Amino acid sequence: MAGLVDIATLLEKSEQYPEAFLEQDDMLKRGGKSAIKRPPTFYNLTMALIKTDLLKVVAKNQLTVLAPTDEAFQQLFTQLGVKGIRDLSADQLRPILLYHVIQGKVWSSQLKNGFTPTLNGSAVEVKLGNGVMFNDANVLFANIRALNGVIHVIDKVLLPPTQSLVDIAAGNPDFSILVTAVKAAGLDGVLATGGPFTVFAPTNDAFVALLAELKLNSVEELIAAIGGVAGLKKVLLYHVVDGRVYSSDLPAGPLQVTSKEGGKFTINASVLKITDASGRESGLVPSLLNIQGNNGVIHVIDRVILPEL
């Protein structure tokens, strides 16, 4: 190749630059992937970028693009029951495309297990081991060098989260008490459309345990005991933190966090525990961390934490 070209050109004319796809990352080789003799093509990705006016964005800015092949897009079309890119609107495509773009140049050697933010706002999960994965997509070619960034070729189109934090909770019967409390406190609007937020979400069992702890018989009695709707709002906002905080963002040791309520609590990721203002402990449920919504992330906890009331 005579010289480097920008990301957009390399995607649009990949077959003219076969040598760009010959060198695969060492980590990828250890995953046992076989080299693809013919460079992958990105007609569908290119057409989607043109349709959404994002082609110039990936041509001029320093970016890392997770590039689904044409075969990956065909799988998406089958999944959605459409014939091709023409059947998807720019509004449908734009959040999907931005979910495949990371700010700056990120080489595979810089990747770590955990979550990496995208230009969509939500994060992709990086999984290292037998090769490299972003969410449930495998990397076919890593570290494709372009003039203004890096391309990692993937075998599946990544779909960003589309539900709000409130919608996610409302769709899970284990959070029916939490959802009822959020609505009673008048917080459902802001937690559905505001943010981004990180919510530490107590289950129904956690609320039942709190009633037993306080020797109360109902949620109505709980609301009265903590100072009415104002007290309920205070307790609920104590479970909310500004921004998207993934488990992989937390240090191994204790970290003091300031909640939306204004009070502080301590997270110890090494033992998956939260300690509230009164020294009460709540456990983070390991299998229910990093649940992504379009306006934040949810971590499920097994005990309601309480601010100073």
Salt bridges, closest charged atoms under 4 A:
GLU15 OE2 - ARG38 NH1 3.72
ASP91 OD1 - ARG94 NH1 3.48
ASP136 OD2 - LYS156 NZ 2.73
GLU213 OE2 - ARG280 NE 2.85
GLU213 OE1 - ARG303 NH2 3.26
ASP242 OD1 - LYS260 NZ 3.39
GLU261 OE2 - LYS234 NZ 2.65
ASP276 OD2 - ARG280 NH1 2.51
